[in-house]
Amino acid sequence: MNFSQAQFKAAYGTFEQLPPSKGVEIAFSGRSNVGKSSLINRLFGRRSLARVSATPGKTATINFYGLENVDFVDLPGYGYAKVSKSDKSRWRELIGGYLSDPERNIGLIFQLVDFRHPPTKDDLNMIDFLIDSELPFVVVLTKADKLGKREREEREKALENEFPSCDGLTVVPFSAVTGEGIERLREIVSEVAAEE
């Protein structure tokens, strides 16, 4: 796949606006400010394909990017307190509606978790939901460059007890700064695309 050829397609603010799946979809899920936009930009080798913001909760829509036969779906971040109840409710319907829709052709979800901290309650709820829904997913540990060697070893050890059924999970440490993990994520994307 020529990752640099990815294009922004559309943004949708409500579940009802979502068009039917045209091909396989790979979604990005995670709490606000975990680094979804940075991952998307690094994956495609583009500096500003997805808008990166220092303000958590900035992505309030489901954003679609296209490359060959795959749509990449950037879901709004969850768990950010400083938005209105109506916005939170709309996001929940948007994310939940997307992930629960049996008509969607979801090939994979990249579930992003900040490597520096234990998974939040929302992270664990999302992972439980993905497992219960039998949706294929990979855990991406973001901001890996911000950990020293010792901190990283401690976090890796702690994760064994923090994630449900850790043994069966595919976990990829990732850094948007150094590029760590990006080739592995591209391999995974190419595998999913090839299955279609």
C-alpha positions in Angstrom: 0.0 0.0 0.0 1.2 3.5 -0.8 0.4 5.0 2.6 1.2 8.6 1.5 -1.8 8.5 -0.9 -4.4 8.5 1.8 -7.1 11.2 1.5 -9.6 12.8 3.9 -13.1 11.8 2.7 -15.7 13.2 5.1 -16.7 14.0 8.7 -20.1 13.0 10.3 -21.5 14.4 13.4 -24.4 11.9 14.0 -24.8 8.2 13.6 -27.6 8.7 11.1 -25.3 10.6 8.8 -22.9 7.7 8.3 -23.0 6.2 4.8 -22.9 2.4 4.4 -19.5 0.7 4.4 -18.0 0.7 0.9 -15.1 -1.6 1.8 -13.2 -2.8 4.8 -12.9 -0.2 7.7 -10.1 0.2 10.2 -11.1 2.4 13.1 -9.1 4.3 15.7 -10.5 4.4 19.2 -9.2 5.9 22.5 -9.6 8.5 25.1 -9.3 12.2 24.3 -5.8 13.4 23.7 -4.3 9.9 23.5 -2.8 10.5 20.1 -5.2 9.2 17.5 -4.6 12.1 15.1 -0.8 11.9 15.6 -0.9 8.1 14.8 -3.0 8.7 11.7 -0.6 11.3 10.4 2.5 9.1 11.2 0.8 6.1 9.6 0.3 7.9 6.3 3.5 9.9 6.5 1.6 13.2 6.3 2.0 16.0 8.8 -1.5 17.4 8.9 -3.9 14.9 7.3 -5.6 14.6 10.6 -5.8 17.7 12.8 -3.8 17.5 15.9 -4.9 19.6 18.8 -3.5 20.2 22.3 -7.1 20.6 23.4 -8.7 17.2 24.5 -12.1 16.5 22.9 -11.4 18.4 19.8 -12.5 15.6 17.4 -16.2 15.7 17.8 -17.0 13.9 14.6 -16.3 10.5 13.0 -13.7 11.3 10.3 -13.2 9.1 7.3 -9.9 8.8 5.4 -9.6 6.6 2.3 -6.7 4.6 0.8 -7.2 2.0 -1.9 -9.9 -0.4 -0.8 -9.8 0.7 2.9 -11.5 3.4 4.9 -9.8 4.6 8.0 -12.2 5.8 10.6 -11.1 8.3 13.4 -13.6 8.0 16.2 -14.1 10.9 18.7 -12.1 10.6 21.9 -14.0 9.4 25.0 -13.6 10.2 28.6 -13.0 14.0 28.5 -14.8 15.8 31.3 -14.9 19.3 30.0 -17.6 19.0 27.4 -21.4 19.4 27.8 -23.6 16.4 28.7 -25.3 16.7 25.3 -22.0 16.5 23.5 -21.0 13.5 25.6 -24.3 11.8 24.9 -23.9 12.5 21.1 -20.4 11.1 21.1 -21.6 8.0 23.0 -24.3 7.4 20.4 -21.9 8.1 17.6 -19.1 5.7 18.8 -21.5 3.1 20.1 -23.7 3.3 17.0 -20.7 2.8 14.8 -19.2 -0.1 16.7 -22.5 -1.9 17.2 -23.8 -1.6 13.7 -23.9 -5.1 12.2 -23.9 -3.6 8.7 -20.5 -2.0 9.1 -17.5 -3.9 7.6 -15.1 -3.3 10.5 -11.9 -5.2 9.8 -9.9 -3.9 12.8 -9.9 -1.4 15.6 -6.7 0.2 16.8 -7.5 0.8 20.5 -5.1 3.5 21.7 -3.9 3.6 25.4 -1.4 6.0 26.9 1.7 3.9 27.7 2.7 6.2 30.5 -0.4 5.5 32.7 -2.6 2.5 33.7 -5.6 2.1 31.3 -8.5 4.3 32.5 -11.8 2.8 33.4 -13.1 4.0 30.0 -10.2 2.2 28.3 -11.0 -1.0 30.1 -14.7 -0.7 29.4 -13.9 -0.2 25.7 -11.6 -3.2 25.6 -14.2 -5.4 27.4 -16.8 -4.1 24.8 -14.5 -5.1 21.9 -13.9 -8.5 23.4 -17.6 -9.1 24.1 -18.6 -7.9 20.6 -15.9 -10.1 19.0 -14.5 -7.1 17.1 -10.9 -7.6 16.1 -8.6 -5.1 17.7 -5.0 -4.3 18.4 -3.9 -2.3 21.5 -1.5 0.6 20.6 0.5 2.0 23.5 1.0 5.6 22.5 3.7 8.1 23.7 6.3 5.4 24.1 9.1 8.0 23.6 8.1 9.7 26.9 9.1 6.8 29.0 12.7 6.1 30.2 14.0 2.5 30.0 13.2 1.7 33.7 9.7 3.4 33.5 9.0 1.4 30.4 9.9 -1.9 32.0 7.8 -1.1 35.0 4.8 -0.2 32.7 5.2 -3.3 30.6 5.2 -5.5 33.7 2.2 -3.6 35.2 0.2 -4.0 32.0 0.2 -7.8 32.4 -2.2 -7.3 35.3 -4.0 -4.2 34.0 -5.5 -5.5 30.8 -8.2 -8.2 30.7 -6.8 -11.4 29.2 -3.5 -9.8 28.4 -2.0 -13.0 27.0 -4.4 -13.0 24.0 -3.9 -9.3 23.1 -1.8 -7.9 20.3 0.0 -4.9 21.8 2.2 -2.5 19.8 4.2 0.2 21.6 4.1 3.4 19.4 5.7 6.8 19.2 4.6 9.5 16.8 7.9 11.3 17.6 10.4 8.5 16.9 8.3 6.3 14.6 8.6 3.3 16.9 5.9 0.7 16.0 4.8 2.3 12.8 6.2 -0.4 10.5 4.4 -3.1 12.5 1.1 -1.1 12.3 1.5 -0.7 8.6 2.1 -4.5 8.3 -1.2 -5.1 10.2 -3.1 -2.6 8.0 -1.7 -4.3 4.9 -2.8 -7.7 6.2 -6.3 -6.5 6.9 -6.5 -4.9 3.4 -5.3 -8.0 1.7 -8.0 -10.1 3.3 -10.7 -8.1 1.4 
